[in-house]
Every structure is written in structure tokens, then in C-alpha cells.
């Protein structure tokens, strides 16, 4: 085996490792110093993503309501959250159990942000546990449609029908609610289907308001965003597009970018955004079936970067698969 083949094999292995590493993190927004100026001008409600299959859908529902929402890792620091000045925070659902070893957790100081927090499913259980409630495996698992009975129709459940359909997906539930909590609604097998903390601005729902199966889910999210968080609902996706175009131009400068185009939604949007932002500064858009040629191109460009008169290749190499 020639040295060139060994080198190429190592490059491929490194590339696949980087793709695996970043693909597991790309659904979460990475915070950099240039985020504060672009994001803080809008009402922002970040979603701490605990691995929910509906996390992207929660973000979509919030954006459709006219409020900017981004997915962030559950272990995001409080300092990072303070920088973006959120109007509220949403804790997503997730497949883990809060009492399991290694289950994802957020910083308990999140309540010190003094902004409204909405916990959904796992997010509700985790927040309630942090605030003194006990979570156990339920004797009756709920998956699918359930009938919600509203006990307290103020704040989160204002203008919600006294009985309506919701979508459940959980095997654990809160079994011991401290005196600082109030149960807002229940189902046949879940006495704490929605809760509110009396001293902190925390609300939780065991069901999923983001899915269409929940009859008044959009209204419940709207109550949280507008009545509780006081968002104005003026954000538009076009605002985010312009901010991202500006940010890409600042990061890239006069460098060039390699974009791998698979034909899927993620890479197509990435390619379109780069085209809008930097135009012909993209070296080329290559289909992922030409991965070996792309690796050769990147290796050659990195080698040329060491020469004196070559064009610098930006560290932004967009290769979403």
C-alpha cells in the first residue's frame, strides 16, 4: 500500500469521525461572541433539548407563533443563557428517566434566571424533581390520546376547555407534589398532568402541546409565550435569514468555503444560504457521492494554504449529510 493510499485512508477516517461528532451536535445552536448582537434584538425562547423526538417540532411551533426559538444542549451554562437574554425557557421531553444514572440534566441554577420556564414531559419531571417533587415509574404507562380535565384555568390553561384531548408519551410521572406546587390538570391515570409552582415562574405539562393530536396545544404554547413570557410575536424567519447572512459574511471574510451537497433539506438550505451570503466564494458544491474527490480537494487546499500566495480556505466547511 502506497503512502498516498494510507494518507487518504487516514483522511477519510478523520472526516467520518468529524461528521459523526458534529452530526450528533448540529441540532443544537453553538454560541459565539457574535450571537449576542443578532439574537438579543428579538424575543428569544431557547429550548433545552433532552433528546425528544419532538424537539424540532417545539421550535417550529414557537417560531410559527412569531417568537425566535433555538435548540440548545441541556448542559448549556447559565452564563451563556444570560448573554442571549431569553424571555422564557422551554425544557423539552426526552426518552430517559430522571432517576437513571447518567440521565441528562440542566443546571439547577436555571431558576435563578428569573424568567418563565415551561417543562414538557421529561422537562417537567426534571424541573419538578429539582424543586422537590418525587418522580417514579408509573403503574400505568400512557402512550397516545388521553382526556385532560382542567382544574385551574388561569395562566397556562386560560381559555382552554375544561375537557380536551391531549397526547401522552411517558412511563414515569410525579407521585409526590410539594406544597409549593399546584396541580392545574389531570387525566384518568395522571393526577399531575399540568402543574404550576407557587413561588417560581415554572409551569409543566406531562403531555405534548406541540403535536397536532393535542387539541389545544398551540393555545397552551401561546399562553406561555404571550401571557406569561410577554413576547410580542413580531419575529419573522426573514429576520433570522438576514442575521445569518450577516454572520456568515463576518466569519468568512474574503476566504472561500467548500460545501458538500447531498440533496437533502439540511445541505440544500446550507448551500442556498452560503450562496446568498458569499456567492461565488464557495469553491464548489459537490454531491456526497463524490466524497473521495471532495477529500482530495480539501487535502489539496489545506496543503496549498501553507504556500505563500494561495487563497485561504475558511474553517467553515459545510458538509452536512
Residue, then its C-alpha position, 0 to 999 in steps of 0.5 A: x500500500x502506497x503512502x498516498x493510499x494510507x494518507x487518504x485512508x487516514x483522511x477519510x477516517x478523520x472526516x467520518x469521525x468529524x461528521x459523526x461528532x458534529x452530526x450528533x451536535x448540529x441540532x443544537x445552536x453553538x454560541x459565539x461572541x457574535x450571537x449576542x448582537x443578532x439574537x438579543x434584538x428579538x424575543x428569544x425562547x431557547x429550548x433545552x433539548x433532552x433528546x425528544x423526538x419532538x424537539x424540532x417540532x417545539x421550535x417550529x411551533x414557537x417560531x410559527x407563533x412569531x417568537x425566535x426559538x433555538x435548540x440548545x444542549x441541556x448542559x448549556x451554562x447559565x452564563x451563556x443563557x444570560x448573554x442571549x437574554x431569553x424571555x422564557x425557557x422551554x425544557x423539552x421531553x426526552x426518552x430517559x428517566x430522571x432517576x437513571x444514572x447518567x440521565x441528562x440534566x440542566x443546571x439547577x441554577x436555571x431558576x435563578x434566571x428569573x424568567x418563565x420556564x415551561x417543562x414538557x414531559x421529561x422537562x417537567x419531571x426534571x424541573x419538578x424533581x429539582x424543586x422537590x417533587x418525587x418522580x417514579x415509574x408509573x403503574x400505568x404507562x400512557x402512550x397516545x390520546x388521553x382526556x385532560x380535565x382542567x382544574x385551574x384555568x388561569x395562566x397556562x390553561x386560560x381559555x382552554x376547555x375544561x375537557x380536551x384531548x391531549x397526547x401522552x408519551x411517558x412511563x414515569x410521572x410525579x407521585x409526590x407534589x410539594x406544597x409549593x406546587x399546584x396541580x392545574x390538570x389531570x387525566x384518568x391515570x395522571x393526577x399531575x398532568x399540568x402543574x404550576x409552582x407557587x413561588x417560581x415562574x415554572x409551569x409543566x405539562x406531562x403531555x405534548x402541546x406541540x403535536x397536532x393530536x393535542x387539541x389545544x396545544x398551540x393555545x397552551x404554547x401561546x399562553x406561555x409565550x404571550x401571557x406569561x413570557x410577554x413576547x410580542x410575536x413580531x419575529x419573522x424567519x426573514x429576520x433570522x435569514x438576514x442575521x445569518x447572512x450577516x454572520x456568515x459574511x463576518x466569519x468568512x471574510x474574503x476566504x472561500x468555503x467548500x460545501x458538500x451537497x447531498x440533496x437533502x433539506x439540511x445541505x440544500x438550505x446550507x448551500x442556498x444560504x452560503x450562496x446568498x451570503x458569499x456567492x461565488x466564494x464557495x469553491x464548489x458544491x459537490x454531491x456526497x457521492x463524490x466524497x473521495x474527490x471532495x477529500x482530495x480537494x480539501x487535502x489539496x487546499x489545506x496543503x496549498x494554504x501553507x504556500x505563500x500566495x494561495x487563497x485561504x480556505x475558511x474553517x467553515x466547511x459545510x458538509x452536512x449529510 
